[in-house]
Amino acid sequence: MWLPVLGLLVGIVLGFLSSVEIPLGVVKYTAIAILAAIDTVLGGLRAQLEDRFDLSIFLSGFFANTFFAALLTAIGDLLGVDIYLGAVIAFSIRIFGNVGFIRRDLLERYWRGARRGPAGETGRIP
């Protein structure tokens, strides 16, 4: 679980420390790449919480999602149609789904841990 969080933190720190200006022509591509990265990181966190995280799947998903989202955006630009909105909607649905799962899982773990107490007792009356 530490790798996606570490990558996210490194990216946020690099983003704040660097003063890179994004040309207006690639703003759509940048937005899609950011959504793909957020989706992949949250998917990695979810997979870790479900004990099925695989680094090769995580990395391949990150690059494949980013590539296909950029390709979809480029095809849309060539056709003069905002096809990238489909990717934005798909990533948004996946991001909210993953955030919902992570929130529920962490809350269940917290409440289960709070009920157990420090010695692992469940707090139930026998």
Beta strands, then each sheet from edge to edge (+ up, - down):
end
